[in-house]
């Protein structure tokens, strides 16, 4: 019997990162990553891909009405913003001085901090 392999890819974007949307209706917007949905390869970004939800009255919202909230965006439509240049960059991985594997910005070579 063959053991099933976990084929979940490692995402280069993490919660707390500053990212820029590079495709779709929210193209050009920058925001902080609020949540990463690993199974769907999607990310929820603050202020990007905002959708309107019609809600019925409930305990939390007694009047109901239209609520605006962020919807998930596919990870391929996002790029991490380089802290040094302020522009979108690709992400690489490199060992630092202590020998720990860290994420680096390809544009500037700087370590990506959260």
C-alpha positions in Angstrom: 0.0 0.0 0.0 1.4 3.4 -1.1 1.4 6.2 1.4 -0.4 9.4 0.2 2.0 12.3 -0.1 1.1 15.8 1.2 1.2 17.9 -2.0 0.3 21.2 -0.2 2.7 23.9 -1.6 4.5 26.3 0.8 3.2 29.8 0.3 5.6 32.7 0.2 3.0 35.1 1.7 2.3 35.0 5.4 -0.1 36.7 7.8 1.0 40.3 8.6 2.9 40.8 5.3 2.4 44.0 3.3 1.3 42.9 -0.2 0.2 44.5 -3.4 -2.5 43.2 -5.7 -1.1 42.7 -9.2 -4.2 41.5 -11.1 -8.0 41.8 -10.9 -10.4 44.5 -9.9 -8.3 45.6 -6.9 -5.1 45.9 -9.0 -2.6 48.3 -7.5 -4.0 48.3 -4.0 -1.7 47.5 -1.0 -2.8 46.1 2.2 -1.8 43.9 5.2 -2.5 40.1 5.0 -5.3 39.3 7.6 -5.6 35.6 6.9 -4.0 32.9 4.8 -6.3 30.1 3.5 -3.7 27.3 2.8 -6.1 24.7 1.4 -7.6 27.1 -1.2 -4.3 28.9 -2.0 -6.1 32.2 -1.2 -5.4 35.2 1.1 -7.6 37.8 2.7 -6.0 41.3 2.3 -7.1 44.4 4.2 -9.0 46.9 2.0 -8.7 44.8 -1.2 -11.4 42.8 -3.0 -14.1 44.3 -0.9 -17.6 42.7 -1.6 -21.1 43.6 -0.4 -23.0 41.0 1.6 -26.7 41.4 2.1 -27.5 40.2 5.7 -30.7 39.4 7.4 -31.3 40.9 10.9 -29.6 38.9 13.6 -28.3 39.4 17.2 -25.0 41.0 16.1 -26.7 43.2 13.4 -30.3 43.9 14.5 -31.2 46.0 11.4 -29.6 43.7 8.8 -28.6 45.5 5.6 -25.5 45.6 3.4 -22.2 44.7 5.0 -18.9 45.3 3.2 -16.1 42.8 3.8 -12.9 41.5 2.2 -13.1 38.4 0.1 -10.2 36.0 -0.5 -7.8 36.6 -3.4 -5.7 33.9 -5.1 -2.1 34.0 -4.0 -0.9 34.3 -7.6 -2.5 37.7 -7.9 -0.4 39.1 -5.0 3.2 40.2 -4.5 5.0 41.1 -1.3 6.0 44.7 -1.0 9.7 45.3 -0.4 10.3 47.4 2.7 13.4 49.1 1.3 12.1 50.1 -2.2 8.3 50.1 -1.5 7.8 48.2 -4.8 6.4 44.6 -5.3 9.1 41.9 -5.3 9.5 38.2 -5.6 10.4 36.2 -2.5 13.4 34.0 -2.1 14.7 32.0 0.9 18.2 32.2 2.2 20.1 31.2 5.4 21.0 34.2 7.6 24.0 34.6 9.9 22.6 32.3 12.5 22.0 29.6 9.9 18.2 30.0 10.0 16.2 29.9 6.8 14.6 33.4 6.2 12.6 35.0 3.4 14.4 37.7 1.4 13.2 40.2 -1.1 14.7 39.5 -4.6 14.8 43.2 -5.5 16.9 44.5 -2.6 18.2 41.3 -1.0 16.7 42.5 2.4 15.2 40.1 4.9 11.4 40.2 5.0 10.3 41.0 8.5 6.8 40.7 9.9 
